[in-house]
Amino acid sequence: MRIIAFMLSICMASTSSAATIHVFAAASLGNALEAIATQFQAQSPTTQIRIASAGSSVLARQIAAGAPADLFISANAQWMQYVLDQDRVINGTTTILAENDLVLISHHPGAEITLDQETDFRQLLGSQRLAVALTDAVPAGMYAKQALESLWGHWGRIRGALAQAINVRAALKLVALGETPYGIVYATDAIAEPHVHYRGTFPSTSHAPIQYPTALLVTQHAENVQRTAREFYEFLFSESARQVLKTQGFRVTEP
């Protein structure tokens, strides 16, 4: 009986230590986070990392509505601030995980294009459209709008030439499938998709810095889940995680 009781206690301890962590992350980070989560789970076998990848605006609104997320990684400061204003962020945990660049891609290969005020987008597109993420809500689209307005102005005229997609990966897919000849996405998206071609980088001065603020969230989850969430949060800034981000084209600040 003592042996049975001992074995049951071990099983109960093992079950209580198991944790499922829910990470809400910008769509552009999806591939990198899956790789990082695999590394973390290899050293913490009882942990499951569930990653919800979507536009930062969608995720932020879901968190505000009570979604049980443990971590949030936004593609801009605005949507992180939105979650902060809902009192869902644990104080002192908002940190920039990585940075990115904004690039022009095309379905067909071609020479690199210098993107400046002399670039004639109307001539480039002809009667076709330019794929971007939603310019009023999704960070990639918001950055694209800033860049287009900064370099060429006349937003009303430019807007009519856009094919707006629900998130940056959807905009990337439009170009990959040849539905649009050109698109504006992150540099990391251009690297991840073999059926598009890099054509140029927008000047960093034409848009706000593309940064990924990361934060732990206030939840009602069990203590072991909250503890494991913090461990994963800290792992995101480890050297092995940083190497994954670098390999996939993100810029990370040296410690």
Phi and psi in degrees as a GROMACS rama.xvg file:
@    title "Ramachandran Plot"
@    xaxis  label "Phi"
@    yaxis  label "Psi"
@TYPE xy
-62.0013  -39.2951  ARG-2
-63.8485  -42.9079  ILE-3
-62.9972  -44.2804  ILE-4
-61.8786  -39.9123  ALA-5
-63.9669  -44.4052  PHE-6
-64.6768  -39.1298  MET-7
-63.8043  -38.0219  LEU-8
-65.1861  -37.32  SER-9
-64.746  -44.6042  ILE-10
-62.0521  -42.2704  CYS-11
-65.4788  -39.2312  MET-12
-64.6765  -41.2656  ALA-13
-63.5117  -42.8601  SER-14
-64.7364  -40.8942  THR-15
-69.601  -25.1812  SER-16
-85.3832  -15.1774  SER-17
-66.4323  144.26  ALA-18
-145.671  138.979  ALA-19
-112.765  120.417  THR-20
-104.524  132.216  ILE-21
-106.764  119.109  HIS-22
-112.394  122.126  VAL-23
-99.4234  117.539  PHE-24
-137.644  146.389  ALA-25
-51.7483  141.259  ALA-26
-54.8828  -35.4043  ALA-27
-67.017  -15.5272  SER-28
-95.3264  -2.14218  LEU-29
-51.7904  -53.699  GLY-30
-63.749  -44.7438  ASN-31
-63.469  -42.5605  ALA-32
-67.7295  -35.0181  LEU-33
-61.1907  -42.299  GLU-34
-66.5874  -41.7607  ALA-35
-66.3319  -40.9195  ILE-36
-62.9617  -38.1342  ALA-37
-61.6131  -41.8644  THR-38
-62.094  -44.6924  GLN-39
-64.8589  -43.2852  PHE-40
-66.9884  -25.8684  GLN-41
-65.9742  -32.3192  ALA-42
-98.0183  -6.19296  GLN-43
-136.783  74.0872  SER-44
-59.4944  -23.4835  PRO-45
-84.6355  -2.04805  THR-46
-97.9695  137.824  THR-47
-115.801  129.347  GLN-48
-105.876  117  ILE-49
-104.246  118.304  ARG-50
-108.194  122.177  ILE-51
-102.728  110.608  ALA-52
-105.487  127.124  SER-53
-165.145  -176.721  ALA-54
-63.1395  141.254  GLY-55
-57.2831  -34.5157  SER-56
-64.7848  -42.8635  SER-57
-63.2155  -47.0761  VAL-58
-64.1614  -43.3385  LEU-59
-61.249  -41.216  ALA-60
-67.8533  -36.4295  ARG-61
-65.6692  -40.5787  GLN-62
-63.0024  -43.7609  ILE-63
-62.4472  -29.6977  ALA-64
-82.6351  -1.65039  ALA-65
108.284  9.60236  GLY-66
-57.4726  137.747  ALA-67
-81.0839  57.3523  PRO-68
-84.8122  144.98  ALA-69
-97.2279  -31.6154  ASP-70
-135.201  149.932  LEU-71
-130.094  130.268  PHE-72
-123.488  110.409  ILE-73
-95.9342  159.194  SER-74
-95.1949  4.43553  ALA-75
-158.198  166.919  ASN-76
-72.6339  -28.3128  ALA-77
-61.6157  -47.4447  GLN-78
-75.8827  -25.9034  TRP-79
-67.7082  -40.1313  MET-80
-62.3267  -36.7378  GLN-81
-59.0078  -43.8558  TYR-82
-70.0597  -37.6042  VAL-83
-58.3966  -41.3157  LEU-84
-66.9552  -18.8108  ASP-85
-88.878  3.78998  GLN-86
60.7717  35.7906  ASP-87
-102.008  -5.21104  ARG-88
-99.8499  134.497  VAL-89
-71.659  127.338  ILE-90
-54.0201  136.812  ASN-91
80.3518  8.84896  GLY-92
-109.015  0.806225  THR-93
-79.8668  114.997  THR-94
-139.578  145.863  THR-95
-77.433  120.51  ILE-96
-83.2009  -42.7007  LEU-97
-161.833  173.393  ALA-98
-132.386  165.957  GLU-99
-144.77  173.33  ASN-100
-121.404  157.354  ASP-101
-103.972  127.655  LEU-102
-132.003  160.714  VAL-103
-98.6776  131.696  LEU-104
-123.343  162.724  ILE-105
-139.073  161.146  SER-106
-74.6401  -38.5602  HIS-107
-102.901  149.52  HIS-108
-67.5915  158.871  PRO-109
-176.728  174.84  GLY-110
-68.6013  154.504  ALA-111
-64.3141  140.44  GLU-112
-108.399  128.948  ILE-113
-78.1643  118.075  THR-114
-94.7728  104.773  LEU-115
-149.607  -168.28  ASP-116
-70.0327  -10.1117  GLN-117
-90.7893  -10.2519  GLU-118
-68.2339  128.357  THR-119
-99.1096  92.1676  ASP-120
-68.9452  -32.3766  PHE-121
-62.0688  -43.9908  ARG-122
-67.9978  -37.8187  GLN-123
-62.9301  -43.8152  LEU-124
-83.1003  -29.6875  LEU-125
64.2804  -126.576  GLY-126
-95.4851  5.25584  SER-127
-95.6788  -179.682  GLN-128
-115.141  163.016  ARG-129
-107.263  120.858  LEU-130
-78.4977  130.565  ALA-131
-144.782  160.903  VAL-132
-74.191  165.17  ALA-133
-51.614  120.748  LEU-134
-77.276  -14.93  THR-135
-98.4896  -6.92107  ASP-136
-141.417  -41.147  ALA-137
-85.7822  129.998  VAL-138
-50.6125  -45.4747  PRO-139
-59.5043  -38.6948  ALA-140
-71.4583  -35.4132  GLY-141
-65.9953  -42.0921  MET-142
-63.8549  -40.4034  TYR-143
-62.2452  -42.4337  ALA-144
-61.5437  -44.4282  LYS-145
-58.7858  -44.2623  GLN-146
-66.6237  -43.743  ALA-147
-65.5004  -41.8105  LEU-148
-67.2895  -39.5326  GLU-149
-64.262  -41.5314  SER-150
-89.1205  -34.308  LEU-151
-125.812  -13.2356  TRP-152
59.9971  -161.373  GLY-153
50.7409  55.4654  HIS-154
-56.991  -37.8705  TRP-155
-57.5414  -39.1508  GLY-156
-75.6973  -38.9802  ARG-157
-67.1366  -41.181  ILE-158
-56.8997  -35.5046  ARG-159
-66.9421  -14.2265  GLY-160
-100.045  8.15961  ALA-161
-98.5193  146.479  LEU-162
-110.623  103.155  ALA-163
-90.334  130.059  GLN-164
-112.938  162.07  ALA-165
-64.9001  -29.0152  ILE-166
-154.9  178.519  ASN-167
-67.6477  -33.8899  VAL-168
-68.1053  -32.0941  ARG-169
-69.5577  -38.6966  ALA-170
-63.6566  -41.3036  ALA-171
-59.0506  -42.8234  LEU-172
-64.6286  -35.4899  LYS-173
-58.6232  -41.0491  LEU-174
-74.428  -41.3903  VAL-175
-59.0761  -36.5841  ALA-176
-85.7242  -5.80902  LEU-177
80.0821  14.0576  GLY-178
-69.4918  -30.9661  GLU-179
-131.95  149.092  THR-180
-76.1078  -28.9855  PRO-181
-135.266  160.454  TYR-182
-154.926  162.748  GLY-183
-117.377  118.546  ILE-184
-140.391  -176.722  VAL-185
-80.2266  155.538  TYR-186
-57.4631  -37.3857  ALA-187
-65.6931  -32.2502  THR-188
-67.8882  -40.3865  ASP-189
-62.0098  -36.1654  ALA-190
-70.1951  -38.0654  ILE-191
-74.8703  -22.9022  ALA-192
-108.462  111.883  GLU-193
-72.6123  -12.2538  PRO-194
-99.6624  17.5515  HIS-195
-127.242  163.941  VAL-196
-126.906  132.637  HIS-197
-68.1505  133.69  TYR-198
-124.451  -16.1269  ARG-199
170.298  158.142  GLY-200
-111.661  133.234  THR-201
-73.1157  140.636  PHE-202
-57.1242  138.354  PRO-203
-62.805  -23.0028  SER-204
-76.8896  -9.1548  THR-205
-87.6431  -5.65369  SER-206
-153.448  166.044  HIS-207
-64.2913  154.572  ALA-208
-57.0917  133.888  PRO-209
-88.4737  100.913  ILE-210
-126.856  156.654  GLN-211
-117.389  86.3535  TYR-212
-68.1347  138.059  PRO-213
-126.332  139.011  THR-214
-150.201  149.821  ALA-215
-80.986  145.4  LEU-216
-110.595  151.004  LEU-217
-73.4601  125.675  VAL-218
-137.6  173.402  THR-219
-103.951  16.3943  GLN-220
-69.2963  161.188  HIS-221
-59.7554  157.228  ALA-222
-57.8008  -39.5549  GLU-223
-67.4529  -32.227  ASN-224
-68.6919  -44.4875  VAL-225
-62.439  -39.2746  GLN-226
-64.6002  -43.0397  ARG-227
-68.9719  -35.0963  THR-228
-60.8124  -41.5277  ALA-229
-65.934  -38.2118  ARG-230
-62.4933  -41.0107  GLU-231
-68.7287  -40.3026  PHE-232
-56.1127  -46.0021  TYR-233
-67.344  -34.4593  GLU-234
-65.6038  -30.5608  PHE-235
-58.1009  -25.3648  LEU-236
-102.99  10.5538  PHE-237
-75.7792  165.181  SER-238
-63.5107  -39.2997  GLU-239
-65.2918  -40.2334  SER-240
-67.6325  -39.6772  ALA-241
-60.6781  -37.5631  ARG-242
-66.0926  -38.1499  GLN-243
-61.565  -46.5825  VAL-244
-61.475  -43.0776  LEU-245
-62.9745  -44.5517  LYS-246
-59.028  -33.7868  THR-247
-91.7668  8.95196  GLN-248
99.0067  0.347495  GLY-249
-77.9339  155.121  PHE-250
-100.438  132.308  ARG-251
-124.432  144.226  VAL-252
-77.0593  131.862  THR-253
-66.8333  137.111  GLU-254
